[in-house]
Amino acid sequence: MLKRLLAALLLLCMVQVSTPAFAFGPNGHKTVGTIADSLLAGTNAGKQAQNILGSNLRTASVWADCAKGVNPTTFKYEGEGQFPECAIYENPASEKAMEGFVKRNVGNCVSPHNTDVCHKQYHYTDVAIQRSVYMKGQVGTTDQDIVSAISAAIAVLQGNDSPPPFKFTSKKEALRVLTHYVGDIHQPLHVAAVYLDPAGHVVDPDVGTFNPQTDTRGGNDLFIGNTKLHGEWDSISGPFTSDPPTMQVLRKAKSIALTAGPMSGWSTAWATETLIVGKGAFMGIMYSAEDAQNHYQITLPAGYAAMRIQTQQDQIVKAGARLAQILKAIWPD
């Protein structure tokens, strides 16, 4: 009996080490890649991307999260069989590539209060909902957040060295992570964040002395029963995620306006836009007092699910269109 208990505890620890936190979930990320693949069909950018990847953007879109299956201490991939979307990368060569990425990007940054290893911080920023513009220096922003990560990946694809603290060593690696991070920056809870005191009152972390305990970790400390609010925003399903995308989805993607200004500022502009969208993700929510695990129970307003689904779909379409815009700008026809 004791051996069985120890085995169960060991398995639980392994799962906790290797479980990815997917923005939009694998279905959402794959849909971002699928939309971009369709928009790039027949273009120079599409050909360049396929030559670099040896596959397509849909397949590449989950790689950065699959890499979270690498144990950050042993640098061995431990996610075998846990996530169907990662099966394509569960072979010796691909696992070695993920392990190398994590080893280079696990302890190369400094963050005063964030417990995530560096490469996991590349997936998000946590700007307070009181802000209306993304700016470095705000609580929740870092030199290794999603905004900087996108810029770093673009730099490598343009033939430049990876800017610190990022350590992307090839165009293939940079394109894989870029495909994923463009999805991440359009997920509202990967940009906008609510900060709460122990009584469940919303506080402004940029006013006065910041208390790290007020951080709700992108909604991961907010629960609807046993379900994390972040998990609700990750979940995407149904015909919207079809491959190839429906004509309706493609028409919507083609209607997305090009982002203005130099490409170096695009990720900042997208973070600001998602921050504004993200305010709606917290509008009307009621919060309980904090429990012993630093979690809060929340009550959602009427109509919340319908709002969430529509917002998710709108953001995924934007992400697919903007991923295509980046690659066309790097490799024009």
C-alpha positions as CSV (number, residue, x, y, z in Angstrom):
1,M,0.0,0.0,0.0
2,L,2.9,2.4,0.9
3,K,4.6,1.6,-2.5
4,R,1.4,2.4,-4.3
5,L,1.0,5.7,-2.4
6,L,4.6,6.7,-3.2
7,A,4.1,5.9,-6.8
8,A,1.0,8.0,-7.0
9,L,2.7,10.9,-5.4
10,L,5.6,10.6,-7.8
11,L,3.3,10.6,-10.8
12,L,1.5,13.7,-9.4
13,C,4.8,15.5,-9.0
14,M,5.8,14.7,-12.6
15,V,2.4,15.9,-14.0
16,Q,2.7,19.1,-12.0
17,V,6.2,19.7,-13.4
18,S,5.3,19.0,-17.0
19,T,1.7,20.3,-17.3
20,P,1.6,23.2,-19.8
21,A,-0.7,26.2,-19.3
22,F,-2.1,26.8,-22.8
23,A,-3.3,30.2,-23.9
24,F,-6.4,29.5,-25.9
25,G,-5.6,25.8,-25.5
26,P,-4.1,23.7,-28.3
27,N,-7.2,24.1,-30.4
28,G,-7.0,27.9,-30.3
29,H,-3.3,28.0,-31.1
30,K,-3.7,25.6,-33.9
31,T,-6.5,27.8,-35.3
32,V,-4.2,30.8,-35.2
33,G,-1.7,28.8,-37.2
34,T,-4.3,27.5,-39.6
35,I,-5.6,31.0,-40.4
36,A,-2.1,32.3,-41.0
37,D,-1.3,29.2,-43.2
38,S,-4.4,30.0,-45.3
39,L,-3.6,33.7,-45.6
40,L,0.0,32.9,-46.7
41,A,-0.9,30.2,-49.2
42,G,1.0,30.8,-52.5
43,T,3.1,33.7,-51.0
44,N,6.8,34.0,-50.6
45,A,6.3,34.2,-46.8
46,G,4.3,31.0,-46.8
47,K,7.1,29.2,-48.7
48,Q,9.8,30.6,-46.5
49,A,7.9,29.6,-43.3
50,Q,7.4,26.0,-44.7
51,N,11.0,25.7,-45.7
52,I,12.2,26.8,-42.2
53,L,9.7,24.7,-40.3
54,G,9.6,21.6,-42.5
55,S,5.9,21.7,-41.6
56,N,3.2,24.4,-41.3
57,L,2.3,27.1,-38.8
58,R,-0.6,25.0,-37.4
59,T,1.9,22.3,-36.3
60,A,4.4,24.8,-35.0
61,S,1.8,26.7,-32.9
62,V,1.9,24.3,-29.9
63,W,5.7,23.8,-29.7
64,A,6.4,26.5,-27.1
65,D,3.9,25.0,-24.8
66,C,5.0,21.4,-25.4
67,A,8.5,22.6,-24.3
68,K,7.0,23.2,-20.9
69,G,7.1,19.5,-20.6
70,V,10.8,19.7,-20.1
71,N,11.8,19.4,-16.4
72,P,13.6,22.7,-15.6
73,T,16.0,20.9,-13.2
74,T,17.0,17.8,-15.2
75,F,16.3,19.3,-18.6
76,K,14.7,16.1,-19.7
77,Y,11.3,16.0,-21.5
78,E,8.7,14.4,-19.2
79,G,5.5,15.0,-21.1
80,E,5.3,11.8,-23.1
81,G,1.7,10.7,-23.8
82,Q,0.1,13.5,-21.7
83,F,-0.9,15.9,-24.5
84,P,-2.0,14.6,-27.9
85,E,-1.0,17.8,-29.7
86,C,2.6,17.3,-28.5
87,A,2.9,13.7,-29.9
88,I,4.5,15.0,-33.1
89,Y,7.4,16.3,-31.0
90,E,7.8,13.2,-28.9
91,N,10.8,11.7,-30.7
92,P,14.5,11.9,-29.8
93,A,15.4,14.8,-32.2
94,S,12.4,17.0,-31.3
95,E,12.7,16.3,-27.6
96,K,16.4,17.3,-27.8
97,A,15.4,20.6,-29.4
98,M,12.9,21.3,-26.7
99,E,15.4,20.4,-24.0
100,G,18.0,22.7,-25.5
101,F,15.5,25.6,-25.7
102,V,14.6,25.2,-22.1
103,K,18.2,24.8,-20.9
104,R,19.1,28.1,-22.6
105,N,16.0,30.0,-21.4
106,V,15.3,28.7,-17.9
107,G,17.5,31.0,-15.7
108,N,18.6,33.8,-18.0
109,C,16.3,36.5,-16.6
110,V,15.7,38.4,-13.4
111,S,12.3,39.0,-11.9
112,P,11.7,40.4,-8.4
113,H,8.5,38.6,-7.6
114,N,7.7,36.1,-10.3
115,T,8.3,32.4,-9.6
116,D,8.0,31.2,-13.2
117,V,11.2,30.1,-14.9
118,C,12.2,32.5,-17.7
119,H,10.9,30.7,-20.8
120,K,7.4,30.4,-19.1
121,Q,7.4,34.2,-18.5
122,Y,7.8,34.7,-22.3
123,H,4.1,33.8,-22.7
124,Y,2.4,36.7,-20.8
125,T,2.4,40.0,-19.1
126,D,0.2,41.0,-16.2
127,V,-0.8,44.6,-16.6
128,A,-3.4,45.9,-14.1
129,I,-6.9,46.6,-15.5
130,Q,-6.7,50.2,-14.3
131,R,-4.2,50.9,-17.1
132,S,-5.2,51.7,-20.7
133,V,-1.8,51.5,-22.3
134,Y,0.9,48.9,-22.1
135,M,4.2,50.5,-20.9
136,K,7.4,49.0,-19.6
137,G,7.8,49.7,-15.9
138,Q,4.2,49.0,-15.0
139,V,3.7,46.2,-12.4
140,G,3.4,42.9,-14.3
141,T,5.7,43.9,-17.2
142,T,9.3,42.6,-17.5
143,D,12.1,42.6,-20.0
144,Q,11.2,39.0,-20.7
145,D,7.4,39.3,-21.1
146,I,5.3,38.5,-24.1
147,V,5.8,41.9,-25.7
148,S,9.6,41.6,-25.7
149,A,9.5,37.9,-26.6
150,I,7.7,38.6,-29.8
151,S,10.2,41.3,-30.7
152,A,13.1,39.0,-30.0
153,A,11.7,36.2,-32.2
154,I,11.1,38.7,-35.0
155,A,14.7,39.9,-34.7
156,V,16.0,36.4,-35.2
157,L,13.8,35.9,-38.3
158,Q,15.2,39.1,-39.7
159,G,18.7,37.6,-39.5
160,N,19.8,39.4,-36.3
161,D,21.1,38.0,-33.0
162,S,18.6,37.1,-30.3
163,P,18.5,40.1,-28.0
164,P,19.0,39.3,-24.3
165,P,17.6,37.9,-22.1
166,F,16.2,35.7,-24.9
167,K,18.3,32.9,-26.3
168,F,16.7,31.8,-29.6
169,T,19.4,30.1,-31.7
170,S,17.8,29.4,-35.0
171,K,15.1,30.8,-37.3
172,K,13.2,27.5,-36.9
173,E,13.1,28.0,-33.1
174,A,12.2,31.7,-33.5
175,L,9.4,30.9,-35.9
176,R,8.0,28.2,-33.6
177,V,7.8,30.4,-30.6
178,L,6.6,33.5,-32.6
179,T,3.7,31.5,-33.9
180,H,2.7,30.6,-30.4
181,Y,3.4,34.0,-28.7
182,V,1.3,35.9,-31.3
183,G,-1.6,33.7,-30.1
184,D,-0.7,34.4,-26.4
185,I,-0.6,38.1,-26.8
186,H,-4.2,38.1,-28.0
187,Q,-5.5,36.0,-25.1
188,P,-7.0,38.7,-22.7
189,L,-5.8,37.0,-19.5
190,H,-2.2,36.8,-20.8
191,V,-2.1,40.6,-20.8
192,A,-4.8,42.1,-18.5
193,A,-4.8,41.2,-14.8
194,V,-6.8,42.0,-11.7
195,Y,-5.0,42.5,-8.4
196,L,-6.9,41.8,-5.2
197,D,-6.4,42.4,-1.5
198,P,-7.2,39.5,1.0
199,A,-10.8,40.7,1.3
200,G,-11.3,40.4,-2.4
201,H,-11.3,44.1,-3.1
202,V,-9.7,45.3,-6.4
203,V,-6.5,47.2,-5.8
204,D,-4.2,49.2,-8.1
205,P,-0.7,47.7,-7.9
206,D,0.9,50.7,-9.5
207,V,-0.1,53.0,-6.7
208,G,1.8,53.0,-3.4
209,T,4.0,50.0,-2.5
210,F,3.3,46.9,-4.6
211,N,2.4,43.7,-2.6
212,P,3.1,40.6,-4.7
213,Q,0.4,38.8,-2.8
214,T,-2.2,40.9,-4.7
215,D,-1.3,39.2,-8.0
216,T,-3.9,36.7,-9.2
217,R,-1.5,35.2,-11.8
218,G,-3.5,35.9,-14.9
219,G,-6.7,34.6,-13.4
220,N,-5.2,31.3,-12.3
221,D,-6.0,32.2,-8.6
222,L,-9.6,32.9,-9.5
223,F,-12.0,30.0,-9.4
224,I,-15.6,29.2,-10.5
225,G,-16.1,26.3,-8.2
226,N,-13.2,24.0,-9.2
227,T,-12.5,25.7,-12.5
228,K,-9.9,28.4,-13.0
229,L,-11.0,31.6,-14.8
230,H,-7.9,31.3,-16.9
231,G,-8.8,27.8,-18.0
232,E,-12.2,29.1,-19.1
233,W,-10.5,31.6,-21.4
234,D,-8.1,29.0,-22.7
235,S,-10.9,26.7,-23.8
236,I,-11.8,26.8,-27.5
237,S,-13.8,24.2,-29.4
238,G,-16.4,23.6,-32.1
239,P,-16.5,24.4,-35.8
240,F,-14.6,27.6,-35.3
241,T,-11.4,25.6,-34.9
242,S,-11.8,23.6,-38.1
243,D,-8.9,22.9,-40.5
244,P,-9.1,24.4,-43.0
245,P,-10.9,27.4,-41.6
246,T,-14.4,28.2,-42.7
247,M,-14.9,30.9,-45.4
248,Q,-16.5,33.1,-42.8
249,V,-13.4,32.9,-40.6
250,L,-11.1,33.6,-43.5
251,R,-13.2,36.6,-44.7
252,K,-13.0,38.0,-41.2
253,A,-9.3,37.5,-41.0
254,K,-8.8,39.2,-44.4
255,S,-10.7,42.2,-43.0
256,I,-8.4,42.8,-40.1
257,A,-6.6,46.1,-40.6
258,L,-2.8,46.1,-40.9
259,T,-1.1,47.3,-37.8
260,A,0.4,50.8,-38.4
261,G,3.9,51.9,-37.7
262,P,7.2,50.0,-37.7
263,M,7.2,46.3,-36.9
264,S,9.3,47.0,-33.8
265,G,6.2,48.5,-32.2
266,W,3.6,46.0,-33.2
267,S,3.7,43.8,-30.1
268,T,3.3,46.8,-27.9
269,A,0.3,48.0,-29.9
270,W,-1.3,44.5,-29.7
271,A,-0.7,44.4,-25.9
272,T,-2.4,47.7,-25.5
273,E,-5.3,46.5,-27.5
274,T,-5.6,43.2,-25.7
275,L,-5.4,45.1,-22.3
276,I,-8.4,47.1,-23.3
277,V,-10.3,44.0,-24.5
278,G,-9.2,42.3,-21.3
279,K,-10.9,44.8,-19.1
280,G,-14.2,43.2,-20.3
281,A,-13.0,39.8,-19.0
282,F,-13.2,41.2,-15.4
283,M,-16.2,43.5,-15.8
284,G,-19.0,42.6,-13.4
285,I,-17.1,39.8,-11.6
286,M,-17.6,39.5,-7.8
287,Y,-14.7,38.2,-5.7
288,S,-14.8,36.3,-2.4
289,A,-12.2,36.8,0.3
290,E,-8.9,35.0,-0.2
291,D,-8.7,31.4,1.1
292,A,-5.7,29.6,2.7
293,Q,-4.3,28.7,-0.8
294,N,-4.4,32.4,-2.0
295,H,-7.4,31.6,-4.2
296,Y,-10.6,33.5,-4.6
297,Q,-14.1,32.2,-5.6
298,I,-15.7,34.4,-8.1
299,T,-19.3,35.0,-9.4
300,L,-19.7,35.8,-13.1
301,P,-22.3,38.3,-14.4
302,A,-25.1,37.2,-16.6
303,G,-24.1,36.7,-20.2
304,Y,-20.5,36.2,-19.4
305,A,-20.0,32.9,-21.3
306,A,-21.4,34.4,-24.5
307,M,-19.2,37.4,-24.2
308,R,-16.2,35.2,-23.6
309,I,-16.7,33.0,-26.6
310,Q,-17.2,35.9,-29.0
311,T,-14.1,37.7,-27.6
312,Q,-12.0,34.5,-27.9
313,Q,-13.0,34.0,-31.5
314,D,-12.4,37.7,-32.4
315,Q,-9.0,37.6,-30.8
316,I,-7.9,34.3,-32.5
317,V,-8.9,35.7,-35.9
318,K,-6.8,38.8,-35.2
319,A,-3.9,36.7,-34.1
320,G,-3.9,34.6,-37.2
321,A,-4.1,37.7,-39.4
322,R,-1.3,39.4,-37.6
323,L,1.0,36.4,-37.7
324,A,0.5,36.4,-41.4
325,Q,1.2,40.2,-41.5
326,I,4.5,39.7,-39.6
327,L,5.8,37.0,-41.9
328,K,4.7,39.0,-45.1
329,A,6.7,42.0,-43.7
330,I,9.8,39.8,-43.1
331,W,9.5,38.0,-46.5
332,P,7.6,40.1,-48.9
333,D,6.6,38.8,-52.4
